[in-house]
Amino acid sequence: MTSGRASGAVDVPLEYVRLGLRFDRLEEGFVDAYTGDRRIRAAVQAEPAPTPRGLRDQARGLLRELDASALPADRADFLRGQLTGLECTARKMADEPVGYVEEVRSYFQVDVDLGDPATYAAAHTELEDLLPGTGTLAERYAVHRRREECPPARLEEAVHALSSALRDRVRGLYGLPEQETVTYEVVIDQPWSGFNYYEGDYRSRVAINADLPHRLGQLPHLVAHEAYPGHHTEHCRKERGLVERDSHLEHTVFLVNTPECLMAEGLADLGVQAAIGAGWGPWAAEVLGDLGLRFDGELSERVSAAAAPLNRVRQDAALMLHDRGAATDDVLAHLQRWSLVSHDRAVQQLRFLTHPLWRAYITTYVEGYDLLAGWLAARPDDLPVADRFLRLLDEPLTPARITAELRR
């Protein structure tokens, strides 16, 4: 692997990889994926146990070394963002005082604030029109969601059907290595709805959490997010391009609570738009209808669009908890009121927002989607969506870079 370093200088990409692997020794799961040389990981495992302050100092040292490196600007910018996130994580692990908003900014290169209740109220008004009937809006929304529930015994079958159909489209639009493959498994007792475990060599294992029901109208988003053209597709294309072709060692490790996470989650949440576009609801209804699983795809698509502004409520909840000092009951009430979710679903969301590793991560979905959706929409009139989206799959872009491009 080439590094682009000057003679005698520190190999920043290699040391960054080692540093990231050391974090996983303090917080299991911090390394989301590692596809590099096993000897590097084994050497890190054989080191004396790391300390948070030691990792903080190593991150700071590598940030200083970046200025003396011979790395191209895009690689240096990527590594600078990643190392800034790691330095903040180390400070948090060392119990140094770090405000929640500063924590999010250091991890993901975005600033966060509470959403506007007027925007949420407008979304509620639109949903009122789409879901007429008796009872409160929350009750009617719950009826709509229950009507779309996938029978638990049919969940794996539905996922495989959608995965196959999406894979065919993604192969045509974006290209995939011939040997790539995704396997699925249903799990329970997790704080997330789905998780991609990328194993390298173009293989992914996707876990789907069955703690709460999955809706037929939501499953296309889940499969697109985790596999085609989301996480699995991004990992495959970056492994083939940035790692194997370009020898960029830093992309052999994927680390939680760093800017690359916001890019990855925003990209994945745009998966249905990038693979299907308008009309995804009827498309999914046809795929699942072949299995005898029926739902109103057109209504599902319209309800999803109307409810989209409510995604930000989850970030409100994190800010209320970790920045504003709100009581848990008040946060649950906020989630139920504006997100129109049940108490059980609000509790599940709170579980994610209070997990030590994941408490700031909700921002990757909220701000990641908004940032990249705006960037995708701002493309030149003659540039197809697929061509723009391909940059997200292939290039080491950062939230700061995307923001700068939007300002031009």
ABEGO torsion letter per residue (X at the ends): XBAGBBBGBBBAAAAAAAAAAAAAAABBGABABBABBAAAAAAAAABBBBBAAAAAAAAAAAAAAAAABABBAAAAAAAAAAAAAAAAAAAAAAGBBBBAAAAAAAAAGBBBBBBBAAAAAAAAAAAAAABBEBEBAAAAAAAAAAAABBBAAAAAAAAAAAAAAAAAAAAAAAEBBAABBBBBBBBBGBABABBBBBAEGGBBBBBBBAABBBBAAAAAAAAAAAAOABAAAAAAAAAAAAAAAAGBAAAABBBBGBAAAAAAAAAAAAAAAAAAEBGAAAAAAAAAAAAGBBBBAAAAAAAAAAAAAAAAAAAAAAAAAAAAGBBAAAAAAAAAAAAGBBAAAAAAAAAAAABAAAAAAAAAAAAAAAAAAAAAAABBAABBAAAAAAAAAABBBBAAAAAAAAAX
